[in-house]
Amino acid sequence: MDYVFEKTWNETVSRISAAYGEKLDYAAILFMIGVQELGQDYQKFKKDQKVELMHVGICSLLMPYGYYTFIGRDEEGWPHFERNGELPNLAPVEQELLVRKAIVRYFS
């Protein structure tokens, strides 16, 4: 286990959580990044929109790693991305670690 990264991850989660006044988990952070990348005022989102916002969050996080390219916004202002080839075949634990590292990078 990478204790240095885990410490940095926990500090990042604490900082983000403090800004929102409640402890945020991994999924909540992805959702929040999606809302931020959407760039609209906060509103009530339907269940399918929440899933889409988490996808926007993941795409935004993985862009610097070259996995996605931003291709533009639709008429409602939602960002869209194009996948650059196949994503690496990672175990679920490895996928989560990659996204957690990208979250730390996003908030650095």
C-alpha positions in Angstrom: 0.0 0.0 0.0 1.2 3.5 -0.9 0.9 5.2 2.5 2.1 8.6 1.1 -0.7 8.6 -1.5 -3.3 7.4 1.0 -2.3 10.3 3.3 -2.6 12.7 0.4 -5.9 11.2 -0.7 -7.3 11.5 2.9 -6.1 15.1 3.1 -7.8 15.9 -0.3 -11.1 14.3 0.8 -11.0 16.2 4.1 -10.3 19.5 2.3 -13.1 19.0 -0.2 -15.5 17.7 2.5 -14.8 20.8 4.7 -15.7 23.1 1.8 -19.1 21.3 1.4 -19.7 20.9 5.2 -20.1 17.2 5.1 -18.0 14.1 4.5 -18.0 13.2 0.8 -17.3 9.8 -0.5 -15.7 8.8 -3.8 -19.0 8.8 -5.7 -20.1 12.2 -4.3 -16.7 13.7 -5.3 -17.1 12.3 -8.9 -20.7 13.8 -9.0 -19.4 17.2 -7.6 -16.6 17.3 -10.3 -19.3 16.6 -13.0 -21.5 19.4 -11.7 -18.4 21.7 -11.6 -17.5 20.7 -15.2 -21.1 21.2 -16.3 -20.6 24.8 -15.3 -24.3 25.6 -14.6 -25.9 26.7 -11.4 -26.7 23.8 -9.1 -30.1 22.3 -9.7 -32.1 19.2 -9.0 -30.9 16.5 -11.2 -32.8 13.4 -12.3 -31.2 10.0 -11.6 -30.0 9.5 -15.2 -28.5 13.0 -15.1 -26.6 12.2 -11.9 -25.1 9.1 -13.6 -24.2 11.3 -16.6 -22.6 13.9 -14.3 -20.4 11.2 -12.7 -19.4 10.2 -16.3 -18.5 13.8 -17.1 -16.4 13.8 -13.9 -14.6 10.7 -14.9 -13.9 11.9 -18.4 -12.7 15.3 -17.1 -10.4 13.5 -14.7 -8.9 11.2 -17.2 -8.4 13.8 -20.0 -4.9 14.8 -18.7 -3.9 11.1 -18.9 -4.9 11.1 -22.6 -7.8 8.7 -22.2 -10.5 11.2 -23.3 -10.6 14.4 -25.4 -13.2 17.2 -24.9 -15.1 17.6 -28.1 -17.6 20.3 -27.2 -20.9 21.1 -25.6 -24.4 20.2 -26.7 -27.2 22.7 -27.1 -28.0 22.4 -23.3 -24.4 23.1 -22.4 -23.5 19.5 -21.4 -19.8 18.6 -22.1 -19.1 15.7 -24.4 -15.9 13.7 -24.7 -14.4 11.2 -27.1 -12.5 8.2 -25.9 -9.0 7.9 -27.3 -8.7 4.2 -28.0 -9.2 1.5 -25.6 -8.9 2.1 -21.9 -6.4 -0.1 -20.1 -7.7 -3.3 -18.8 -7.5 -2.7 -15.0 -9.0 -4.5 -12.1 -11.7 -2.6 -10.2 -9.2 -1.7 -7.4 -6.7 -0.4 -10.0 -9.5 1.6 -11.7 -10.5 3.3 -8.5 -6.8 4.0 -7.6 -6.3 5.7 -11.0 -9.4 7.8 -10.5 -8.5 8.7 -7.0 -5.0 9.8 -8.2 -6.7 11.9 -10.9 -9.0 13.4 -8.2 -6.0 14.4 -6.1 -4.4 15.9 -9.2 -7.6 17.8 -10.1 -7.8 19.5 -6.7 -4.0 20.2 -6.5 
